[in-house]
Each structure stands twice: as C-alpha cells, then as structure tokens.
Amino acid sequence: MKSEKISAWKMFLLGFQHVCVMYGGAVAVPLIVASAIGLSQQQLVYLISFDLFTCGVASLLQVAGGKHIGIKLPALMGVSFVVVQPVIAIGSIYSIQGVIGAVLVSGIVVTIAAQFFSKILKYFPPVITASVVLIIGVSLMPVAINNAAGGAGSKDFGSITNLSLALFTLVFFIILNTLARGYLKAISILVSMIVGTVVAAFFGVVDFTQVKEASWFHMVQPFFFGMPTFQWSSIITMTIVAIIIMVESTGSFFALGEVSNRKLTDHDIKKGLRAEGIGAVISGVFNNFNHSAFAQNVGLVAITGITNRFVIMNAGIILIVLGLFPKVAAIAVIIPKAVLGGAMVPMFGMLISTALRMMAKVDFTKPSNQMIVAVGVGLAIGTHAVEHAFDELPKTVGMLVKNGVIIGTFAAFILNIVLNGVNKAAAEERPEMDQTNHTLEQTV
C-alpha cells in the first residue's frame, strides 16, 4: 500500500482522517488551559485557531523538511499533553505572555540541543520516562474531575446535571472504544464529546453565543495576546518539559521508522528534533505551545499501512486552513466543561495506564529503581497536592518546586545518576526503543 499511487481526492480524505484522529487531542489542550489561566471564551476561540494553525505549520516543517531539518516521515505534530500542567502553573502566575516567552526560549534550546540529544538519551532510561508519564497522568486527573463537576468556580459546580453529563460521556466513550473497530475506535474520544454535547443541549447547558459572534476569517496574528515576558522559573520549567517531549517524539519517530521500514540514524533524529524546536519557536510567535509527534496518528499509520508522507502534508494544510477560520474553532468551545471532564478521565487515565505498562519493563528487583520511582513520584504527588507549602519561598524557586512534573522529574533524574550511574548497558539500550515497542504494541 505504501507504493500504491494515491489520487488527490483519496490523499485529501486520508489527510482529513488524520486531522479527525488528532483533533480531539489537539483542541483539548487549549480547552483545558484557557479557563485555568483566566482566558475569556473569546480568547479561547482564538487560542484554538492558533493551535490548529501552528500544528499544521509544525507538521509541514517536520514532514516536508529540508536538508537539515525534518524527519521526513508521516509524523503529524500536535500540542503535547505534557505541557498542560506546566502551562497552567506558569500562566496562573505570569499570564499567557509568560507562557509564550517560555515556549519561545524552550524552542531555541531544543533546536540547539537536537545536535547533541543522542548523547543525552542515556540519562533517560525507562525508569525515568515511565515515572514522568505517571506523574503527568496523576497530576492532570484533578483537572478532569474539576471539569466534570462543571469547572472550578462555576455556580453549578458539583450539580447532578454536570456529574450526570460527565458520567454519560465517560460511559459512552468506554462502550464505543470497547465495541468499535478501526477508524471509529480511533476517534472515539471526539465522538463521545460530540454525543455528550448533543445530550447536554437538551439540558440547556450548551451556549452557542461564541459560535455566532466568532468571525468567519481571521489572519493569524503574531503575539496576539501581547508581547511575551521572560522569567527564569518559567523558562527552566518549559525547557525541562521540552526535553521530556523530545524523548516522547523520539519514540514516535522510531515507531514510524519501524512501520515505514526505514532504519533511522542519529542524523535523522537530529533533523526531526531540530524541526520540533523550530516549530516551537514558530508556535510561540503565533501564540501557542510545544508540539510532539502524536502517538495516535502513529497508530493510524500502522493500522492503514499508508506511509506516504504527502498524506500528512495534506493534513497539515487542512489544519492551517482550519486555523484561519475562528468560527470553526468556536465549535469546540461550546462543549460543556462537564462533557469535557468526562472525556478527560480516560485521556489522562491512559497516561497512567501507559506509565504502568512502561514500568513493567523496569527491573524492580533493584532497590535503586524502587527508590527512584518512590521518591520521584511521591514528591510530585505530594507537592501537587499541597503546593501552598512553598508559598514562603522566593517566587522563582517556589514556581519550580511546587510544579509536580518538574520536581518529580528532577528528583528521579538525580537519583538515577547517583544510585544507578550511567552504565554501558543502559546507554546502549535506547529508551526511545522502549517507547517504540510500546507504541507498536498499542496498534496490535
């Protein structure tokens, strides 16, 4: 099927299918972040538009590439879920401008670090990557429950209507994801949110005002929310997040290489991560966050067997076009928070499930690995639950230590070096290959 000639119409439909598969995940990040950092509904509409636009640009940069950038594999780029909790932490203190400034700098760091990243990978064995994924999943779950109850601060928080809508969406997703096959299974999150919103409309909790008021067309504007600001704590936070995303994307690259029967070299990985860094800089300029190669689209490539990268180019163009029409973005805004919360539970829960599967490959007969997970995950959960414990610290220091993802990752990283060292066997066994095997297992 890889070598089969595909007509322009089929190419468009295949590209659109990739957009449908990633759309729910792509718009979920701005939907989660916006209310948490105090953006208005109108600002959220534009944030989603910028999200779609930058996803398209980052995908084209990655897939079309050039001599020194781009993996040139069917890798669709989307805003990574890894950014959610750190962006909320930064945005709550320094607003969206602080987030954008940190994204810009982290993109520059990734672009430079791509040259040396193959040497850094040995410091991120599975025990660390699994711990980080577990920390992210656990720290995001309260966001899901808050939304399921109607959104923190809402007048009807915890109402029977909100909880019922969240439960309906969750149960519908579980049934659909269990019974459906192929394409319908791949977009089960999106379908469950659509059905949940339709049901919510009968309860009178769907507001179409933003769709009516949103403009049909809007040229994407650099620094729409204002000029970026730069704080050391925010920059350090997003840089660490960007490094985690580099590991995540590297795993997806190797998975795509496996599916495409292409053996990737260190140079290929450098080009792919360099494109990711440049994409983050562009994303910062156009008011959005860091991207990674979406794992669900890697799964779609494996299921269909179509590895033609022009399909992803079509998907990238579709995303750019969608990003220019705020009315399309506004449709996502009408999803009630309770429905969104119901869909978030399995989305974030799957991160926990993924982490546990990764943990299964870690040698827990070694007390050092037990200690790494115990302290790293334990500190992350504790600081996330009692973040006010650090209010007396200087602002910059407090920003770092009260972020569960950052403090947990740092603790696991340091403990791994102290307790395990960097032995040659671990260095030769690439952690991204462990990620590759996991991604491929998900597609079986």
LUMDO-245052 format. One record per residue (C-alpha): x, y, z. Coordinates in steps of 0.001 Angstrom, whole numbers, padded with zeros to 6 digits, always signed. Layout:
N
XYZ/...
REM end
This chain:
444
+000000+000000+000000/+002979+002252+000608/+003989+002225-003056/+000401+002424-004369/-000352+005591-006282/-002953+007617-004379/-005283+010044-006157/-005543+013652-004971/-009067+013059-003627/-008046+009974-001656/-004978+011849-000432/-007261+014595+000883/-009591+012115+002622/-006678+010251+004197/-005252+013558+005389/-008643+014593+006772/-008849+011278+008627/-005542+012097+010355/-006956+015506+011318/-010080+013856+012780/-007982+011425+014804/-005842+014176+016333/-008495+016945+016505/-009909+015981+019895/-006452+015825+021454/-005317+018981+019652/-008171+021180+020889/-008274+019552+024339/-005077+021289+025471/-006280+024886+024885/-009717+023925+026265/-008116+022699+029491/-005586+025507+029792/-007702+028545+028915/-010078+028593+031865/-007318+027543+034256/-005187+030609+033427/-008063+033063+033169/-008613+033469+029424/-012057+034557+028262/-014252+032440+025960/-013425+034765+023064/-009705+034410+023739/-010175+030637+023879/-011661+030668+020374/-008519+032334+019045/-006238+030094+021122/-007798+027047+019417/-007381+028697+015999/-003717+029387+016717/-003382+025811+017961/-004686+024316+014706/-002622+026708+012587/+000670+026008+014373/+000016+022235+014381/-000275+022456+010597/+002890+024517+010213/+004879+022229+012557/+003666+019148+010659/+004689+020555+007268/+008066+021552+008682/+008562+018022+010038/+007281+016057+007038/+008404+018180+004077/+011581+019281+005815/+014780+020283+004105/+018433+019347+004008/+018996+019953+007715/+015503+019807+009257/+012569+017408+009310/+012288+013663+009919/+010532+013242+006520/+008253+010525+007871/+004420+010657+008202/+004617+012395+011608/+001655+014615+012436/+002590+017189+015070/+000189+018277+017781/+000378+020196+021052/+001672+017723+023626/-000408+016886+026724/+002858+017098+028664/+002608+020910+028555/-000804+021143+030244/+000147+021174+033911/+003307+023332+033492/+001455+025831+031270/-001316+026138+033866/+001301+026651+036597/+003133+029354+034612/+000006+031023+033211/-001638+031263+036622/+001254+033406+037859/+002679+035152+034783/-000340+035029+032406/-000300+033790+028819/+002549+036193+027963/+004836+034393+030414/+003897+031058+028855/+004635+032293+025331/+008023+033681+026388/+008966+030345+027962/+007802+028406+024863/+009938+030619+022622/+013090+030081+024669/+012442+026342+025066/+012114+026091+021274/+015509+027706+020811/+017013+025320+023394/+015515+022284+021618/+016800+023486+018247/+020340+023699+019656/+020086+020584+021853/+018937+018453+018903/+022569+018316+017779/+023593+016559+020990/+020408+014783+022054/+021509+011286+021079/+024185+011635+023781/+021619+012811+026371/+019169+009933+025841/+021195+007568+028026/+020317+009738+031015/+016606+008981+030489/+016213+005203+030933/+012698+003680+031118/+012531+004045+034920/+012633+007848+034499/+010423+008176+031405/+007816+005877+032979/+007889+007876+036218/+007431+011157+034351/+004464+009834+032346/+002896+008539+035593/+003432+011899+037306/+001811+013767+034402/-001202+011450+034337/-001786+011660+038085/-001285+015445+038247/-003781+016035+035418/-006579+013915+036882/-007791+016664+039290/-008219+018908+036209/-010515+016266+034714/-012608+015969+037888/-012866+019752+038278/-014238+019990+034756/-016546+017018+035282/-018109+018937+038185/-018650+021972+035943/-015371+023850+036202/-013773+025309+039318/-015624+028424+040447/-018780+027772+038405/-022161+028478+040033/-023392+024952+039402/-020169+023208+040488/-020895+019629+041504/-024520+019718+040342/-026342+016494+039422/-026614+017735+035829/-022872+018259+035458/-021915+014980+037101/-024513+013089+035040/-023245+014579+031775/-019654+013708+032712/-020637+010162+033627/-022674+009742+030415/-019732+010933+028292/-017327+008620+030114/-019604+005560+029823/-020378+006289+026161/-016659+006516+025411/-015925+003232+027194/-018693+001423+025255/-017655+002944+021914/-013959+002354+022460/-014614-001252+023503/-017042-002231+020748/-015939-000076+017814/-013210-001067+015404/-010781+000742+013113/-011464+004391+012350/-014467+004782+014670/-012409+003420+017563/-009616+005864+016716/-011944+008868+017019/-013977+007543+019973/-012926+010461+022216/-014092+013003+019612/-017363+011153+019003/-018081+010854+022737/-017586+014621+023181/-019919+015328+020239/-022638+012987+021561/-022178+014342+025090/-022623+017896+023807/-025791+016934+021903/-027237+015397+025086/-026154+018487+027065/-028069+020689+024606/-031326+019041+025761/-030457+020151+029306/-029984+023718+028086/-026326+023968+029087/-024844+024467+025601/-024165+028097+024729/-023866+028902+021012/-023054+032576+021602/-019347+032232+020812/-020070+030457+017517/-022452+033238+016468/-020047+036016+017480/-016829+034480+016121/-015613+035886+012824/-015580+033705+009714/-011992+034550+008859/-009064+035898+010852/-005485+036185+009689/-003214+034656+012309/-001522+037464+014224/+001888+037157+015928/+001804+037840+019689/-001983+038245+019620/-002184+038145+023435/+000589+040710+023889/+004368+040710+023833/+005947+037749+025637/+007584+038118+029031/+010536+036114+030281/+011050+034695+033783/+013804+032261+034719/+011448+029911+036558/+009084+029721+033576/+011921+029210+031114/+013503+026427+033195/+010104+024754+033583/+009259+024763+029860/+012803+023759+028891/+012567+020645+031081/+009138+019950+029586/+010574+020402+026082/+013312+017843+026827/+010659+015366+028008/+008746+015989+024761/+011963+015324+022809/+012082+011856+024381/+008385+011387+023582/+008834+012429+019932/+011953+010312+019515/+009892+007277+020467/+007277+008179+017853/+009982+008697+015219/+011400+005233+015808/+007899+003749+015718/+007241+005439+012356/+010601+004257+011068/+009648+000701+012025/+006245+000949+010310/+007805+002576+007224/+010636+000005+007020/+013189+002769+007321/+016173+002472+009632/+016674+005793+011346/+020111+007199+012077/+021224+009688+014706/+021278+012284+011929/+017588+011622+011152/+016698+012095+014821/+018683+015343+014927/+016777+016669+011915/+013438+015647+013412/+014124+017250+016783/+015569+020339+015124/+012288+020750+013253/+010446+020291+016541/+012482+023092+018116/+011921+025475+015209/+008233+024523+015298/+008097+025510+018990/+009615+028916+018196/+007042+029463+015435/+004324+028250+017813/+005452+030778+020426/+005375+033611+017908/+001855+032572+016888/+000534+032270+020446/+000724+028554+021185/+002672+025752+022868/+005219+022983+022229/+004407+020135+019834/+005225+016440+019715/+004615+013713+017140/+001107+012470+018032/+001183+008790+019052/-002440+008201+017976/-001521+009198+014430/+001458+006845+014524/-001076+004144+015365/-003262+005211+012441/-000299+004926+010057/+000373+001421+011376/-003288+000377+011057/-003787+001698+007497/-000298+000788+006250/-000224+004073+004318/+003147+005678+004969/+003022+008221+002147/+004162+011468+003780/+002131+013539+001302/-000955+012360+003209/+000376+014170+006292/+001214+017213+004166/-002465+017312+003198/-003376+017037+006889/-001018+019923+007690/-002605+022118+005013/-006108+021266+006303/-005055+022264+009841/-003629+025586+008628/-006856+026368+006751/-008997+025445+009779/-006829+027714+011917/-007774+030698+009764/-011495+030298+010489/-012315+031165+014145/-015936+030053+013692/-014665+026502+013235/-012593+026829+016395/-015606+028226+018255/-017498+024978+017694/-015088+023297+020117/-015808+025995+022721/-019480+025025+023000/-018504+021676+024554/-019684+021939+028190/-016976+021567+030805/-018755+018563+032308/-018661+016740+028959/-015026+017689+028510/-014257+016419+032021/-015900+013080+031279/-013715+012695+028201/-010599+013822+030089/-010824+010996+032632/-009905+008237+030119/-007483+010538+028250/-005454+011289+031363/-006070+007835+032788/-004462+006306+029706/-001289+008190+030598/-001317+006380+033941/-002010+003079+032180/+000803+003735+029710/+003196+004519+032563/+002325+001254+034309/+002983-000700+031114/+006328+001037+030796/+007040+000286+034460/+006522-003424+033734/+009743-003337+031723/+011738-001824+034586/+013802-004152+036770/+012190-003629+040183/+014332-006309+041783/+016880-003485+042026/+016193-001401+045171/+017607+001636+043373/+014780+001580+040793/+012214+001198+043567/+013695+004243+045304/+013739+006338+042101/+010036+005747+041494/+009091+006078+045169/+010812+009437+045697/+010203+010931+042236/+006501+010078+042028/+005953+010601+045754/+007415+014127+045724/+005450+015013+042593/+002097+013923+044019/+002817+015495+047393/+003893+018890+046081/+000982+018985+043632/-001487+018246+046439/-000004+020713+048963/+001525+023389+046743/+000892+026133+049334/+003638+024547+051441/+006110+026538+049323/+004427+029957+049447/+007142+031374+051722/+009917+030588+049243/+011155+033194+046731/+008789+033363+043755/+011201+031840+041221/+012191+028943+043485/+008592+028354+044555/+007471+028228+040936/+009848+025327+040305/+009395+023259+043462/+005585+023441+043539/+005423+022057+039983/+004984+018302+040461/+006219+017372+036991/+009416+019360+037382/+010316+018390+040946/+009455+014729+040298/+011487+014562+037083/+014455+016326+038687/+014399+014021+041714/+014185+010867+039545/+016939+012165+037242/+019362+012908+040087/+018584+009677+041949/+019139+007609+038795/+022596+009106+038316/+023504+008707+041996/+022078+005221+042534/+022389+003609+039109/+025063+005658+037394/+025010+005576+033614/+026133+002040+032886/+027032+000970+029392/+024191-001489+029055/+021601+001176+029780/+023348+003574+027438/+023249+001093+024590/+019564+000262+025172/+017858+003390+023886/+014853+004427+025981/+013178+005561+022786/+013218+001968+021553/+011234+001020+024641/+008781+003727+023666/+008753+002328+020131/+007815-001138+021292/+005048+000317+023449/+003632+002362+020571/+003651-000641+018255/+002009-002804+020909/-000846-000310+021123/-001587-000778+017426/-001908-004578+017562/
REM end
